[in-house]
Amino acid sequence: MNLKVKQITSIEHLMCYQDDWNRILAINQNNNPFIEFDWICHWLLYFHHSYDIQIYAIEYENQVIAFVPFTKKKKNFYVYIQFAGFNQANYMDIVSIEKWKEQAIFTVLNEIINQPRTVFILHGLLESKGTSQILIRYFTEQGIPFYTSQIVAPYIDFGKIENFNDFIKKKMKKHGGDRKEKRLKALGNVAVYPLKDEQLEMMFQLHKKRWKMKMDTSGFTKGHTHEFYKSLSLIKNDVLETKLEGLFIENHLIAFFYGFVCRNRYVLYILSHDDDFGLFSPGRMLLHATIKDRYLNHIRDFDLSIGYEPYKLDWNTCTDRVNKVIFPGKGWGARIVFWSITFKENLIQICKKNWRLVHFKRNTIGKIKKYVQEFRFPHLKKIVHSIGSYFFQKYVYEVHRMNRNDLIAQNTTNLQLLTLKAIYKYPTLFQGDFKNIMKRLYQKQQSYCFIKNNQISNYFWVNKTEIRIKDLEIVEPLTENALYVYDWMFFDGNAIIELFQKHNNVESIYITIPNHYKNKNIFYEQGFVKEYQITKIKILGFSFIKKQFFQ
């Protein structure tokens, strides 16, 4: 059979083949969003300045039976031929009628394999589609050296789940997901719904915040890559739709998913959450809601996307493999470049299989890099102080107690429980401390405030289980009928009276005061008595703690 190969080198030329491209994908019932015509065209539109288009159309008897979507990039004295979508598409493949796939691949490779100073890097080949196996067979027959690497692609096959409700309940109990969801819902109004066009910037800002102190290689919020993702979010046709889901609390976005539905498959593509809410696992909560929605909308496969992240391996029912295939063109020059690339790829694959190493590179090195970039003189003072504290450090705190029977009558005030809604209402008051506030709320601590003229005039925190002194790095457990009050804007004895009134079972309230605090009489006048004192001395990193009781 004589196959004819035509080369496509421009977007305008490619548009002439749109019907043929879509016809082939419809015959195959393609469910890979990254090889859909609209996705490829969007990518070429935004990245064609970085790559030369080199797409091959293969014809048999004047009918197109396959497309090979390559691009070409020149670097120094060498040429790299890659799939379109490189760096953005998780999966790629040949667009071919299945029975013609092998012959189409062999025909194109025979035409281009002898190019000098050329290396071919073909990423994103799902093992289940069989393309990588065809390539390996060709290299073996032709005696061409090649390199392959693999990474897992976990997914959920809804057809293999006997009882969906039991499946969801079991998965949500893992890592306390159901408990965390209840705690978040206790803080305010929680909702999951699709992002609107006017909320796109909110999504990008959340991603930027999430990756501010990490090493982000996606380019999701930068330059023309950012514009590409923004444009891609508007795709919606009969076979491909971009899905944007958000998790909101009190109308504030705290997590989002950016994914694609392609026929019977959903691919989770980019996700992010607000680190301030990290203890509540908002990403897992949104995943739970999205999986449920896709199941109810008759999606067959929920693709968790490539990678070894723990949450993917917690939810998947099946695993595919994604291959990257690298091979050289003609000549020793191409082979030398091929060997250097494969050496680097081997190191990358070793690192990717170690999730802790990936986490260290992405998070810890990212923080160090950001710290160095933003280094200022105050940072130097902090470092000097930390070094000095290592050699010698001393803290003395007094623990004071008031019993219900020792109350001195005063005027009551309008003491209110500080809600998350109120915290959002007064952002400047809590700026820079929001993550710590969410940690306290997660631990079921409470904050009370006085609101006067629509402004918070004072607030403080209440812990029902323990006395926690940050400077001393110690925790003292409380009895069931006691409270610990801390972090005042300023002390107000009236608040203590109201706390006793609001908590009928409480018999004692504790506060802590630094020993050097000058005006301690205000506490004694309210009825507090000094119960014990804690001294912590740190010398050369070794800590010594002494507790002295007064009653």
N, C-alpha and C positions, 0 to 999 in steps of 0.2 A: 504494500500500500504506500502510495506516494503522498506524504504530507507536505504542505506548503507553509513556510514560516514568514510572517510579516512582522516588522519591528515598528512599535509605536513609541514616539519620542516627545509627544506633547499632550497636554490635557485636552486641547481642542480635537486632536486626532483620536484620543481615547473616547471622547464623547460619541463618536460615530459608531462605536461598538457597544454602547450601553445596552441595547436590546439583546445582543448576542450574549453578553456577560450575564445579564439577569435571567435569560432563558436557560443557560447552563446551570446556574444556581438553583433555579426552580425545579429543574429535572432532578437534581441531587437532593432537593429539600435541605439545602445548606442551613446549618444553624451556627456557623462561625461568623459573628458580626464583623470581624476585621477584614473579611474578604468580600463583603457586600460592596456593590458598586459605589453607593453613596459614601461609605466610610473611606474607601480608597481615594475617591475624588476629593473629599475634604482634606485628607492627609496630604495629597499631592499639591493642593491649592496653597497650603500653608508652609510646606517644606520643600517645594520644587527648587527653591533657590540654593538649597544645600545639596541636592542630589540631581543627577541627570536621569530623566525617565527612560527606562529601557524595558518596556513591556513587550512580550512576544505573543502574537496571536497565531494559533496553529489552525490551518484549514484543511479540510478533506472534501474534495469535490465541491469547492466554492462555499462550503459551510464551515463556520468557526466551531471547532470542537474542544478548544482549550485556550487558556491564557496563562502565561507565566509572568507574574507581576514583579519584575526586577527593577532595581534602580542602580545607578553607577555613581561612585564617588571617588574623585582623584585625591590622593594624599601623598605628598612628596613625589616620588618617582613610581608610585604603585597605584593600582586601581582596585577598589573594593566593590564587588557586586553583591548586593543584598536584596532581600525582599522589601517591597514598599511597606511602609509602616514601621520601619526599624526604629527601635527605642520607644514606640508608642503602642504597637499592636502586640498583645500577649500571644496570639496565635496567628500563624500565616500558613498559606498552602497554595498549591496550583489550583486554578479554577478550570476544571476539566470534567467532561462527561466521563464517568467512571471507567467504562470499557476502553477509553482512549488514553487514560492517564499515563500508563507506563510508556507507551509508544511516543506520546507527546513529550514527555520528559527526556527520553533518550534522543529524540530528534533535536530538541533545543540544545541539549548538552553537547551533542556532536558538532553543532555549529559554533559554540562559544568556548568550549573547553581549552582550545589551543591558543587563547589570547595570552600574550606574554605579560609578565609583571602584574598578574591579576590573581586575586584571592577571592573566593566565593564564601560568603558567610550567610547561611540560611537558617533563620531562627524560627521558633514557634511552631514546629511541626509536631502535631499531636500524633502519638504512636498509633492510636486507634484508627487514624485515617489512612495509614499505610504508605504515605509518601516517602518518609525517611527510609523505609525498607527498600523501596524502589531505587532510591539514590544509592544506597549502600550496594545493592546488587549491580548497579551500573559501574561503580568504582571498582568493585571486585573483579568484574569481567574485563575492565580496561586497564587494570593494574595501576590505578590512580590512588595515591595516599589520601587518607581522609581522617577526620577527627569528629567524634560525636560526644555530646554531653547531654545529660538528662536532668530534669527537675520535675517534681510531682505537680499534678494539677488535680487537687481534690474536688469532688463534686457530690451533690445529692441527687440520686435517682429516685424520684418520688414513686415510680412504679415498683420499687423494691421495698417500700415501707408498707407493712401490713396494717398498722393502726397509726395514723398520722398524729392523733391527739396524744397517744402514749409516747410516741417519738419526741414530740415537742416538750412534754412534761419532763421526760428523762433528761433531755439535753439542757433544759433550763435549770434543773437542779444542780447540774455540774458547776463547780466553782461558786455555788450559792447565787446563781443568776436570778432565780425567782425571789430570793430574799432581798437582793439588791434592787430589783425592780420595785418591790413594795416600798422600800425605803425612799427611793426617788419619788414615787407617786405621793408619798406622805408629805413631801416638801411643797408640792404645788400641782398645778394642772399640767399633765404630761400628755402629749399627742404626737402621733406619727402621721404625716401626710406628704404628698408630692410637693416638691419645691416649685414655686411659681417663677416666672421669668424675672420679676423684680427682686427675687430673693437669691439670684445667682451670685451677686457680689458678696452676700452674707456667707455663702458656701465657700467662696474663694478665700475670704478673710479668716474663716475658721481653719481652713487647711494651712494657711500661712502662719497662724498662731500656733497650730499643732507642731509644725515643722521648724519653727523659729530657732530652736536650740538643737535641731537634729540635721543630719545630712540628707537633704531631699534631692533625689536625682530625677524626679518626675517632670519638673518644670511646670507644674500645674498652675502656678501663680505668676509665671514670669514670661514676658515678651510675647513672641508670636505663638509659642506653645500654649500660653494662657488663652490667647485669642482662638486657637484651634479648638481647645476644650469648650470654650464658650459657644462657638459656632456648632460644634458637634452635639451639644446638649439640645439643640433644636430639631434634630433629626426625628422624623416620625412618618413612616410610610407603612405599606401593607405588611412588610416582612421585617423591618428593622425600626426599633424605637429606643431612644435614649431615655432611661428611667432615673430620675433624681428623687430620692426619698430623704426626708429629714426627721430627726427626733427633736421635739421642742419641749421646753419646760417654761411655763409662763411666757410663751411666745418668743423665747430665745432659743436659737438653734444650738444644740449641743452635740449633734452627730449627723453625718450625712453619708449616703451611698450614691455613687455615680456608676451606673451600669447599663447594660444593653439587653433588650429582649429581641432575639432573632428566631423567628418561628417558634419552636417548642423549647427553646433554651434561654435561660437568663445567665448573663455573665456579670459577676460583681467585679468592677474594674478599679475604681478609686474610692477609698473610704477615709474618713477622718472623724475624730471626736475632740471635744474640748477637754484638755488635760485637767482642768479644774474639777471636772466631774469624774475623773478617772476611777475613783474608788467604787463608783456606782456601775461601772462597766457599761456605759451607754452604747458602745459599739455592739456588744453582744445583745443588748436589748433591741436595738434597731434590726439586727440580724434576725432575731426571733420573729419580729413583726413582718419583715420582708419575706422570709421563708414562708410564713403563713399566707401572705397575700399571693405569692407566686403559685403556691399549691392550689389555692381557691380559684385562681385564674387559669388552671389547667396547663401550667408549664410542666414539662416532663423532667428537665434537668436544671438544677440550680448549681451553676459553676462558681465555686469559691475562688477561682483564679489561682495562678501558679504560686508556689511557695510553701515553705514548711511552717508558717506561723501557727502557733498552738490552736487558735480558735478555729482554723480551717480543719485541722485534724480532729478537733472535738466534734464537729458537725457532720463531716462527710460520711457517705455510705459507700462510695466508690472512689477509685483513683485512676486517673489516666497519667501518661508520661508525655512530657514535652521535650522534643529533641532539638538540639542545635547541631547543624552539620556544616563543617568547614572543610574546604578542599582547595588546592592550588590550580592555577592555570599552567601554561607551558613555561618551562625553563627553571634554572636553579634560583634565579632571583625570586620567583613566585614561591618556591619551596622554602626558602630561608624566611620569608615573611610569614608563611604558613606555620612554620615551626615555632617562631616567636609568639604568634597569636595563640597557638594551642598550649604553649607553656603557661601563658597568662590565664587562659581559660581553665586549665587544671587547678590553678591556685584559687580562682574564683569559685569553682565548684566545691572545692574542699571547704571553703569559708561558708558557702551558702547552706551546706548540710549541717553546720553547727549554728543553731539558732542563737546561742549565747554570744557567739562571735559576731553575728550579724547585728544583734542588739547593741553590742559594744561599739561597733563601727558607726552605726546609725545614730545612737543616742550619746554615748560618752564622748567619742571623738568629735561629734557635732557640737557638743557643749563646749569642749576645749577650744575648738575652732572659733566659735562665736565669741567666747570670752576673750581670746587673743585679739580678734578683730575690733572688739568694743572696749579694749583695755583703757582705763583712765586712771589718773592719780589716786582717787578715792579707793580704787581696787588695791593699789599698792599699800595704802594705809591699813586696809583690812587684812592683807597678807602679813604685814609686820605685826599687827595685833594678834593674829592667829599663832604666829611663831612665838611671840612673847607669852601667850597663854599656855603654850605647851610647856614652857619652863616653870612658870608659877601662875597659879590662879586661885582666888579665894572668894567664895560666896557664903553669905550668912542670911538665912531667911527665918522669920518667925511665923509660926502657925497660930492663928487666933480663932477662938470659938465663941459663938453666942448661942445660948439655949433659949428655947421658947419662953421659959419662965423668967428670963432676965430681960425681956423686952421693955424698953422705955417708950411710953406712948408718944407718938408724934403724928403730924399730919400725913395722911395718905396722899399719893399722887397717882396719876394715870399711867400705871405700869402696863406695858403691852408686850406680848410675845412677838419677837422680831421674825417675820416670815421671809421667805426667799423673795417674794414679790416686793416687800419693802426694801430688801437689800438691793434689788435691781433698781428700785426707785431712787435710791441715794447712792449712786455709783462712786462719787468722789470720796465719800466717807470711808468706803471699804476698798478703795483702789490699792492694788499691789498686795492685798491680803486675801483675795477671793479663794484661792486654792486652799488655804488654811481654814477658811470659813467653811468650805464644803467638806473638808475632812472632819471638822467638828460636828457638822450636821449629820454626816454619815455615821458618826459614833453616837448619835442620838443626844448630843449635848444641845442645850437651848440657849438662846440669847434673848434678853429682855431689853426694852428701850423705853424712853420717855419721848413722846412726840409733842412739840409745842410750836404753834404757828406753822404747822405742816412741815416741820423740820425735826430731825432727831437731835435732842439736846443732851442726851446721855444714853449709854448702853453698856451692858456687861454680859458675861457668859456664866452659865450654870452647868456644873458637872454633877451628875447624880451618883456616880460610881467610884470616883477617885479624885485625889488631890494630885495634880500633875504640875510640877515646877520645872519650867523649861531650862532655866540657867543651871539648875542642879542635876538635870537629867534623871530625876527620880519620880516614882509614882507611889503614892500612899493610898491604899484602899479605904473606902468609906463604908460605914454601916448603912443599912437599908433606910434608916430614918434621918439621914444627914445629907447636906448639900455643900458643894464647894463653889464659891462665887469668885470670879477672877476677871482680869482684863477690863477694868472699869475705864471709862473716859475720865470720870472723877467719882470719888466715893460719895454715896448718898444713903444715909441711914434710913430714910423713908422706904427705900427699895427693899431693905431687909424685912421690914414690917409686912410689906405686901407679899413678899415671897413666902413668909410663914402663913399668910392668909390664903394664898393660892395653893399651897402644898400642906394640907391638913395633917398628913402623916409625918411631916418633918419636925424633929425635935431640936436639931442642932444645925447651925450654918457656920462654915469655916471660910476664912480668908487667909491669904499669906501676904506678909509685908517684908520687904528687904530691911535688914538690920540698920542700914544707914538712913532709913526714912526718918525725917525730922519731926513731922507733926503726927505722932502716934496717938496723941491724946484724943483726937476726933473719933478714933475707934473705941477707946475706953469709955468715952462719954456716951456712946451708943449702946454699951453693954457688952462689948467684946472683952474677952480675957485671954491672956497669953498662955497657951497650953504647952507648946514645946518649941524648940529652936533647932534648926538643922544647919550644920556647917560642913561645907565641902571644900577641901583643899586639893589642888592638883599640882603635882611636882613631876616634871619630866614624863608626863603622860600617865602617871600613876595617880589614882584618885583615892582620897581618904575621907570618909563621911562620919560625922559625929552627931548624935541626937541627944539633946538635953531637955528634960521635962521640968516643968515648973509647977505642976499640980499633981 
